[in-house]
């Protein structure tokens, strides 16, 4: 079981060259076994990035997200109260991006690693507050 950071979900769905071979294999393995999870906040992030012109989907954001979440073995993790509270009180010194904090708290709540290429998150994980895997590998 893993949690996909927002950019990793996009990379996986779009067969992006930045997604590492090991990371792609881990996503496939997780979707065939105990699941790969995406935080509900990722839907908002994707929509915001599309609105700003940083992402473009021919079929539109809503359809893209619906198709992504319909993939077998890919599950949406809701933002439960415990996740919101943990996101506001993460130990150590995580960076302040609210979406990243919610995604990190989601991985902590599910007790599984976060697949990400975000350097700040990967560095935060080295302090032992979160298990993270570099998605570029």
Beta strands, then each sheet from edge to edge (+ up, - down):
strand 1: 2-4
strand 2: 36-39
strand 3: 74-77
strand 4: 113-116
strand 5: 132-134
sheet 1: 3+ 2+ 1+ 4+ 5+
end
